[in-house]
Amino acid sequence: MNWRKSTYSDGGEGDTCVEIAPLPTRIAVRDSKAPTRATLSFPTPAFTALIDHLKEHPWSEARLPG
């Protein structure tokens, strides 16, 4: 698989993020700090919808309850 890390991952040692790898119909996701451990995969449309939502509603601007 061809894993890639976000260009926004420049904190710490540069290993504090997730990496993604495109598959024919899915997107694989893994922890960059533990690349040999288990991965998750999501259907490409669902992953794309998540990324679009995060771009529209950044976590840093989210209002958490409580």
Contact map, one row per residue, 1 for C-alpha under 8 A:
111000000000000000001110000000000000000000000000000000000000000000
111100000000000000001100000000000000000000000000000000000000000000
111110000000000000111100000000000000000000000000000000000000000000
011111000000000000111000000000000000000000000000000000000000000000
001111101000000011110000000000010000000000000000000000000000000000
000111111000000011100000000000000000000000000000000000000000000000
000011111100000000000000000000000000000000000000000000000000000000
000001111100000000000000000000000000000000000000000000000000000000
000011111110011110000000000000000000000000000000000000000000000000
000000111111110000000000000000000000000000000000000000000000000000
000000001111111100000000000000000000000000000000000000000000000000
000000000111111100000000000000000000000000000000000000000000000000
000000000111111100000000000000000000000000000000000000000000000000
000000001111111110000000000000000000000000000000000000000000000000
000000001011111110000000000000011000000000000000000000000000000000
000000001011111111000000000000111000000000000000000000000000000000
000011001000011111100000000000111000000000000000000000000000000000
000011000000000111110000000011110000000000000000000000000000000000
001111000000000011111000000011110000000000000000000000000000000000
001110000000000001111100001111000000000000000000000000000000000000
111100000000000000111110001110000000000000000000000000000000000000
111000000000000000011111111100000000000000000000000000000000000000
100000000000000000001111111100000000000000000000000000000000000000
000000000000000000000111110000000000000000000000000000000000000000
000000000000000000000111111000000000000000110000000000000000000000
000000000000000000000111111100000000000011110000000000000000000000
000000000000000000011110111110000000000011110010000000000000000000
000000000000000000011110011111000000001111000000000000000000000000
000000000000000001111000001111100000001110000000000000000000000000
000000000000000001110000000111110110111100000000000000000000000000
000000000000000111100000000011111110101000000000000000000000000000
000010000000001111100000000001111110000000000000000000000000000000
000000000000001110000000000000111110000000000000000000000000000000
000000000000000000000000000001111111100000000000000000000000000000
000000000000000000000000000001111111110000000000000000000000000000
000000000000000000000000000000000111110000000000000000000000000000
000000000000000000000000000001100111111000000000000000000000000000
000000000000000000000000000001000011111100000000000000000000000000
000000000000000000000000000111100000111110000000000000000000000000
000000000000000000000000000111000000011111000000000000000000000000
000000000000000000000000011110000000001111100000000000000000000000
000000000000000000000000011100000000000111110110000000000000000000
000000000000000000000000111000000000000011111110000000000000000000
000000000000000000000000111000000000000001111111000000000000000000
000000000000000000000000000000000000000000111111100000000000000000
000000000000000000000000000000000000000001111111110000000000000000
000000000000000000000000001000000000000001111111111000000000000000
000000000000000000000000000000000000000000011111111100000000000000
000000000000000000000000000000000000000000001111111110000000000000
000000000000000000000000000000000000000000000111111111000000000000
000000000000000000000000000000000000000000000011111111100000000000
000000000000000000000000000000000000000000000001111111110000000000
000000000000000000000000000000000000000000000000111111111000000000
000000000000000000000000000000000000000000000000011111111110000000
000000000000000000000000000000000000000000000000001111111100000000
000000000000000000000000000000000000000000000000000111111100000000
000000000000000000000000000000000000000000000000000011111110110000
000000000000000000000000000000000000000000000000000001111111110000
000000000000000000000000000000000000000000000000000001001111110000
000000000000000000000000000000000000000000000000000000000111110000
000000000000000000000000000000000000000000000000000000001111111000
000000000000000000000000000000000000000000000000000000001111111100
000000000000000000000000000000000000000000000000000000000000111110
000000000000000000000000000000000000000000000000000000000000011111
000000000000000000000000000000000000000000000000000000000000001111
000000000000000000000000000000000000000000000000000000000000000111
